Amino acid sequence: MTTKLYYESAYTTAWKAVIAQKITRDDGLFVVLDRTAFYPHGGGQPCDRGDIQGVPVLDVRLEDDEVLHLVPHFPEVTDVDCQLDWPLRFDHMQQHSGQHLLSSVCRDLYQAMTVSFHLGLDYCTIDVDRVDLTAGDLAAIEEEANQRIYRNLAISSYFVSPEELAQLSVVKPPKVTENIRIVEMQDVEYNACGGTHVSSTGEIGLIKLLKTEKQKGNLRLYFLCGHRALAEFTASQRILQALSARFKTGKDEIESRLDKWEREQKALESELTRLKEGLHGYMAKELLQGAQGARIVARVFDDQSLQDLQSLAKQMTAMTSQVVLLGTKQDNKVVLAQNGEGAVSCGAFFKVQLAGFGGSGGGSDKLAQGGFASESELLAFMAFAQAELG
C-alpha cells in the first residue's frame, strides 16, 4: 500500500520513491509509487500536479486505497525523484482551509450550515442552508472570517479511533468508520476531512466574498482566498483605474458617472428611435409608391438591422394590404409581414419554406422573421418568396 505523505505533512514538495506498479489501461498509463505526496481528487479538493523523474503527472486518482498517477509515458527508471507543483498545492491549501473557516463563521454567526462546497480552479463556493442572509450579514461574515485569519489560529490534522471521535464535537459525523482524519482549527472546530491544509489561519492570507446566488433552496457564496483574492483585487483595481481614466474622475465617483452616462444613453436611444420611425415613414411611402398594383412589395437593404426591418414593415402594413418582404445583407435577415387581409400566413410560410434555403425562423400570421448563414441563401430565398407570393 502506498504511504500517503500528504497526510504526514502538507508541506512536502520533493521526495524519492520507488515505482511499485505500472498500469496500462484504455484511459491512460498510470504509475503507483511506494510513497507519494501527490494528493488525489477527493473530498471536494482537486488533485496535485508535478512530475515523476521529469515525467509530468497529469492526474491523480485514489482507487481501492491506492494512489494512481496518470502520466504521458512511463519513467525509464524504477527509483525516481518526485517534485510537487508547490504553488498549485499551496493554493489548494489556502482555499480549503479558507472554506473551513468561512463555513465555521457562517455557522457561528447565523446558524447557516454548509451543505456542500466546491473548490474549483477559478472560484470556490459554499452552499449554506439559509437564503435570508442580508448584505449586512455577509459583510459581518467576511469581517469575522478575516479577524480569525489575523488571530493566526493553529490548524492541525490527525487520525482518531471511533472511541476518540466520540469525545470530539465534530461539525458533522464522518462518512467513514476507520482511518478517521480530523482537521482541528484552534478554538473554532473539529472537522472530519482528508484534504491538505495550511498550518495556521494566518497562511490563508485573506478571504473575500465575491457574490451570492440562490441555488436549490440554499444560498451559494462565491469566495476567494490568499493569492487568488490578491489577484482578483489587482484585476479589479486595474479596471477601476481604466474607468477613472476613461471618465476623468476618481474611483469614488465612477458609479455616479455611469448613472449619468446611462441616462444620456437612454435619451439618445429614444431620440434615435424617434428619428428612425420618421425615416421609416418616408421609406414606407417611397417603397409603396414604387410597387403600386403589385401583390408584394420586396426590397433588400445593405445595412439595415432586423429591428429596422420590423419597424419599416409595420409602418408599411399600416398603409397597405400588400404583402411586405424585406431583407438585409447586414446580418442576412428577412422579414415577411401583412395586415391580416392577405391570404398568406407569414409564420406558416416561413416554417415550411425557410429550411429549404438553409434558413430558420418563425413568427405570427402577420409578422415573421428569419435568418440565413450566407448572403447567397438570403438572396435565393428572397427571389423565391417574391415569385411564390407575387
N, C-alpha and C positions, 0 to 999 in steps of 0.2 A: 504494500500500500504506500502511496506517495506521502512523504512528510510535507505537510502544508505549512510552509514557512510564514505565510501571510497571517496565520493565527499566532505565531510566536512573536512576530514584530512586523508592523505595517511599514516600517522604515527600511526594510531590506531591499536593496536595489541591485546588488550584484552577488552572485554565488556560483559555486561549482556544483555540478550534478552529473549523474550517470543516466544515460538513456536506458530505461528498463524495458521499453517495448516500442516497436514501430508498427503502426496500423495503417493499412491501405483500405479505404472504403470508397463507395461511389461518390460520397460528398467531400472527399479530400484525403490528404495524408496527415496523420496525427502521430505525435510523439508523446510518450509517457515517461516522465522523469522520476528518479527515486526521491527527489526533493525539489519543491518548486515554490516560488514566491508569486507566481502569476495567479492572480485572483480570477476565478471563472465567473461567468454570468450567474447571478443568483441573488436572492433577497432584494430584488429591485435595483441592484447595482450593476453597471456594465463591467465587462471584463477588462483586464490589463492588456497592454501591448508591450513589445520589446523584441529581443532576439535571443536565439539559442545558437551559440557558436557562429554568430553573424547571420543566421537564417532568421528572417522576420517571423514573428508569431502573429498570425492573422486573426486568431480567435482562440478562446479558452473556454472549455466546457467541463462540467462535472457530470460524470456518468458512473453510476454504481460506486460512488465514493472514490473514483479515480479521476485525476485531472488530465484532460486531453488537450494538447496544444496543436492547433491547426497550423501547418507550415506549407510553403510552396514546394519545398523539396526537403529530403531528409539530410541532416548534417552528416558529414563524411566520417566523423569520429564518434566514439561512444562516450568518452569523458569530455564534457562540454562546459564552457563558460556561458553563464546566462546574465542577461542585462535587462533590467526593467525600464520602461519608459516612465521615469520618475515624475515629470511634470503632469502626465496624464493620471498617474496613481494619486499624486497629492491633490489634484483637482477632485477626483472621486472622493477622497477622504474629507476634503473641505465640504463638499456638497452633502455627503451622507451624514457627517456629524452635524452640519447645519440643519439638516432635516430633522434629526432627533431633537435638537434644541428648539427649533421653531414649533414642532409638534408639542413639546412639553409646555411652551408658553401658551399656545392656544388652549391646551387642556387646563393649565393652572389659572389663567385669567378668565376664561369664558366657558369652561367645561365643554370645549369643542374638541371632540375626539377625532384623531386621524383614522380614516377608514381605508385609505390607500395612498401610495405615493409613487412618484416616477422620477428617477434620476437619469435624465437624458443627456445627450451630447450638447444640446443647445440651451435647454432650460430644465428646471426642476419644478415639481408640483407636489402639493399635498392636498388631499380631499378631506375636508372636515365635515362633521355631521350637523353643522349649523349654517343656515343660509341667511341669517338675520344680522350678521356682523356688519357694523357700520364703518364708514371711513374713519371715524374716530377710534373705533375698536381696532381696526387694522393698524393705525398709527401707533396705538398703545402696544400692540403685539410686536411690531417692528422695534420700537424703542426698548421694550423689556428684553427681547432676544439679543439685541446688541449690548445691553447692560450686562447680560450674563456672559457675553463674549469678553467684555472688558474685565470681568472678575477672574478670568483665566482659570476656570474650574477644571480640575483634573478629569481626564477621561481614561478609563482602564477597561480591559476586557479579560475574561477568564471563563473557564468551564466549571460547571457545578453539577452535582448529582441531583436527582429528583428531591431528595431529602433537603439538601441545601437550598434548592429553588423554593421549597415551601416556606422557608424563612425570609424570603425576599419579597418586597412589594413591587412586583414587576408590572409594567404598563399593561401587558396582556399575556395570557398563558402562551408558551411556545407551542409550535405545531409538532415538535419532536419530543421524544421521551428519553433520549440518550444523547450524549455529546452536546449538551445544552450550553450554549455560549452566551454569556451576559456581557453587555456593554454598560458600564456604570458611569454616569455623569455626576460628579461630586455634588451633593446637596440638591440634585434635580430628579434623577430617576434611575431605575434599573430596567434595561430593555433587552429582551432576548433577540440577538442579532448576530449574523455571521459575517457582516461586512467589515471593511477596513476603515479605521477612524484615526483622526489626529489625537495627540496625547493630551491636549488641553483645549478648552474652548477658545483661547486666545488665537490659536492657529487657524480657526475658522476665518478670522480676519474681519468679516463684515457680512451681515445678512441684509439683503434689500428685497422688499416685496415689489413686484412689478405690476401685477393686475390680478383681478379675481373674475370668476365666471361661475354661474350655476351649472352643475353637472349631475344629472340623475338624482335630484333631491339633496345633493350636497353642495358645498362651496369649494371650488378649486382655487387654491392660492398658488400663483406663479412666483418663484423667487430665485435668486442667485446668491452665491456665497463666494467669499475670498477673491481670487484673481478674476473670476467671471464677473463678479459685481463691480470690480475696479474697471474691467474692460468695458462693461456696459456704461458706467459713468463717463469714461473717456469718450466713448462714441456719442453719448448724449451731449456732452459738453461741446464736442466738435460741431454737432448740429446746431446747438444754441448759438455758438459763435458765428456760424454761417448765416443764421437767420438774423442775428443782431446786425451783421454787416449788410445784409440784403435790405433790411428795413431801416438801417441807420438809426438804431435805437438800442438802449440797454436791454438785457435779457428780461428784466422785470416788467418791461413794457411791451414785450412781444405779443402776449395774449390780446391786449387791447388793440394793438396794431392789426393783428389778424382779424379781430372782430370788425374793425373799421374796413379792412380790405374786403371781407366777406359781404358787408353791407353794400359797398361800392360795386362789387362784382354782380350782386343780385340786381342792383339798379341798372347796370349796363346790360345785363342779360334781358331784363324786362324791356328796355328801350330797343335792343336789337330785335327782340321778338315782335314788338310793335311795328318796327320798320320793315321787317321781313313780311309780315302779314300784309302791309300796304303794297310792297313789291309784288307779292304773290297775287294780289288782286289785279294788278296791271297785267301780270304774266298770264293769268287765267283768261282775261278778256282777249288778249292777243292770240292765245292758242285757240280759243273757241272761234274767233273770227276767221282764222285760217282753216278751220275744219267744218265750216257750215255745210249741212247736208249729209255729212258722214255719220255712220253709226258709232264710230270710235274715234277718240282724239288721242293720238300717241306721240310721245316725244322722248328722246334720250338726251340727257344732260351730261356734261363733262364733270362738273364739280359741285353738284347739289348733294346734300346729305339725305338719308332716309327720312329724317324728320321734316326736311324741307319738302320732299315729295309728298308726304302725307298732308302737310298743310296746304300745299298747292292743289292737291287732288280734292280735298274737302271744299275748298273755295270754288273749284270748277264744277263739282257736282251740285253745288247750291245754285248754280246758274243754268244748268243744262241737264237733260235726261240722257245725254250721250254717255257711253262708257268711256272712262278715262284710264289710259295706260301710260305710266311714266316710269322711266328707268334712269339710273345714274351710273356712270363709269367710275365715280369716286370710290365706291366700295361694292360695285356690281349688285345693286339692289333694284327691286322693281316693286311698283305699287299698282294695284288694279282697284278701281272704285266706280260706283254708280249710285244714283239717288234713290233706288228702290223701284223705279218704274221699268228698268230693263229686265230682260228675261234671264240674264246670266247671274249666277251666284258667284261672287268673287272668290270667296273662300273655297267653295267646292271646285271651281275651275282650277285654282292653284293646287289643290290637293291631288287632283287627277293628273295634271299636266307638268308640274314642275320637275318631278323626278326624272322624266324622260330627257331633260336637259341638264341633269346634274344639279338641280336646284332643290331648295327646301323652303318651307314657309307655310303660311295659312292666314286665316282671318275670318271675318264675318261675311254675310251676304253682300254688305255694302262696301266693305273696305278690307283688302288683304295685302300682305306684303311678303316678299320672298327674297332670297339671295342666291348668288352663284359663286363658284370658285374662280371663275375667269370671265373676262370681258367678252370673249367669243361666245360663251354659253349664254350670257345675258342678251347679246345681240341676236343670237339664234332664236331664243325664246320670244323676244320682242317681235321679231318678224313673224313667227308662228302665231302668236296670240293676236297680232293685228289682223292677220289674214283670217284666222278662225272666228274672231268676234266681229270683224268688219263686213 
